[in-house]
């Protein structure tokens, strides 16, 4: 089993490599450098990594705004999938969110990503009828 820890700067290159593998077509604003810099600034205890030795083999970013929790950016290295690492990351993120008083966790999945939907369903999540909306803010 992997060791789940709070992210620190020593894990940056491992997370960057992992995210490049897991999210190859991702938008530039989701890149590791800006995302991790902001996460370390705000709720750093909710950015987790799964380690095998010193190698980052998984990660999850969570957040809590006082009303609901969110799970995003979960990734497990292709070489380490189907070993329970994703479940461990989710469980630790949920535990940390619950400790903050969170009673409901939300997440978003690209509709065409059936394997990820199935993963979350196995972890107890259910599809809710919602419309996801977004807006890019000017820099």
N, C-alpha and C positions, 0 to 999 in steps of 0.2 A: 504494500500500500504506500501511497505517496504521503509525504508530510505536508499538511496544510499550514501555511504561515501568512502573516500580514506582509504585503508587498513592501520592499525597500528598494532603494536605488540600485543595489547590487543585482537585482532581478531584471533591470530594464531591458538589457539585450535579449534575455531569454523570453520575456513577454513580447517584445517587438518581433522576434522570430516566430513565436507561436501565433501571434495575431496575423502575421503575413501568410502563414500556412492556412489558418482557419478562416480568414476573411480576405481572400485574394482580390476581390472586386470592391472593397470597401471605399467609402468616401474619404477624402483627405482629412476632414475634420475628425474622423474616428481613428486616425493614426495614433500609434503608441505615444509619441512625444507630447503632443498637446493633451491627450486624454489623461495620461498618467500624471503629468504636471498638475493638472487641475484636481485630480483625485487625491493626490498627496496633500494638496492645499486644503481640500474640503473632505472630511470624513475618511482619512487615510486608513482607518481600521476596517473599512468596508471594501478594500481592494486586497484580494487574496490570491496567493499562488500555491500551486501544488508542486512539490519538489521531489525529484528522485535523485538523491545525492545533492549536487549543486545545480542540476539541470531543471529548468522550469518545464513541466509537462502539462500544466493546466493553469487556468486563471479564471477569476470571476470578479466582476465589479458590481457592487451593490450600493444602494443609496437610500436615505430616509429623509423625508422632508417634514416629518412630524405628523403626517396624516396617513401616508401609505409608503411602503417600501417598494423598491424596484431592484430587479436583477437584470443585468445586461453584460454584454461582452464575455459570456462564458465560452471558454475554449479548452479543448484537450488535444494534445498532440495526436496526430493520426496513429502513431506508433503505440499510443497508450490508451486508445479508446476501448470500450467494453471491459474495463477493469474496475469500474466503480469510482473512478476519480471525479467524474462529473457529479455523481450523487454526493460524494464527500464535500465537494466545493459548495453545492447547493445547500447541504445540511449546515455547514459552517456559516454560510452567509445568512441563512434563515435564523440560526441561533443568535448571531450578532444583531440582526434586525429585531428579533423578539426582545433581546436584552435592552434595547432602546425604547421599547413600548410599542413596537410595530405589531399590528394585528392582521394586516393584509398585505400580501406581496403581489405586485404586478410585474409583467414582463411582456415584451413584444417579440414576435417571431415573424420573419418573412413568410408570407402565406404559402409559397411554393416549397418551403423547407420542411417537408413531411417528416424526415428523420428527427429533426429537432423538436417538432411538435410532439412526436411520440416519446422522446426522451423526457420532456416536461410532463406529459401525461403520466408516465411511469413514476414521476416524482410527486404526483398528487395535484398538479395544476390542471385547470379546466379552461376550455375556450369560453370566453364571455362575449356576447354580442355587443361589440363596440366599434366605433370608427376611430382609427388612429389618425391624428392630424399633426402637422408640423409646420414650422415656419423658420426659415433661416433669417437670423438677425444681421443687420449690417455691421461690418467691422468698424 
